[in-house]
Amino acid sequence: MERTDWFRAATYGLFIHWGLYAIPGGEWRGEAIPCGSEWIMKNARIPLAEYRRLAERFCPAQFDARALVRAAKRWGMRYLCVTAKHHDGFAMFDTAVSDWSVMHTPYGRDVVRDLANACAEEGMPFCVYYSQMQDWEDPNGHGNDWDYDPTKKDFRTYFYGKVLPQVRELLTNYGRIAMIWFDTPYDMPQALCRELRETVLACQPDCLINGRIGYGLGDYAQAADNSIPTLARQCAWETPMTLNSSWGYMKRDTAYRSPEEVIDRLVQIAGKGGNLLLNVGPDADGCVPAGETEVLERVGEWLARFGESVFDTAAAPDMPYLIRWGHLTYCPSRRCLYFHVREYPTIAQRVLLTGLRTPVRAVTLLSDGRALKWSQSYEPARNEHRFYVFLPPECAEEFDTVIAVELEGEALAQSLDEL
Ligand code: FHN
């Protein structure tokens, strides 16, 4: 058993960026502030005294932790991670360390507790995001150079006085924390990152730590935001991804990814052995915007039919050529390669995979289990393996037609150099 086993099998998680920044929703004094709405304090250089006043207005009457966790399950997600503290330093949990928390708002409820309880009841692994270096409220935290003089900051005072105590609170007061998600480590001293890791594991030895603790100290690799690696990776890894241009709620941005695009990204990531942590930004009332839920519902419906081709998969072999019609995912225990046909052939009625060495046993259409015709050949003079699946004309699915290709053994690919 590896610490990351549950995480690798989970493949698809819900990221929730929620905090005071949901109130301005990307606008300040009538002006649209560019980039992520959760950065509004820094990007608009809002004086702390002014930003603090948002806490007086935080009262998300519609927030329903149980409904959100149930929705995440329906959407096909298998873990959930919420911003316990983002860069503005505001704790969405009850903390004894600082008054800068949700407990000191008209709402006065511990959001992390409500979500932790709902996840425990629904059997959903619960994870917390914690901004360990940036804290624009704390005089010694990194990032606020408009209220505080950076030359007078003492990062250790912040680290020992706020970070470690709050991390201990999160890992002590909320039951099992499946993973803690750190972010923007910048140039934090490596010794402190090690101490942070030790602190987490002293509280909960099974808690996973993401790659952004820094210096390779995480339990899994973190891809850059919204980025998919070029090649498959054998280690555990994850891509955090937005549905629009912002992590926090942004009023003016309703240009969400389509269900088709989300499925495409999820399939690509699963095929390269990774996880997709897909973000929503609830608004000031505590509601996930309808434009986001509509997309996620459609993706969830697709996963209910085709989830077998995404969950419990591992990296598919890197094929020698880019696949023109779509992507591959791979389940080693079932010895099954899944063809995700995004460009359904309309004239030739077949798809080709070049370079698959492993003999094929059977080919079926995942939607209804019907057997499909196929052929596999090897041309010695060119040293080229070719595998064709013949597709009936009427079988194209709306987003992605999935074909299960059962193999006689482990999936092996020719390398480009042999061809
Ligand atoms: O600055 C943050 C950003 O607001 C957001 O939390 C993302 C999520 O991956 N991480 C940082 C930028 O990489």
Residues whose N, C-alpha, C, O or C-beta is under 5 A from the ligand:
A	BS01	FHN	G36 E38 D183 D225 P240 W247
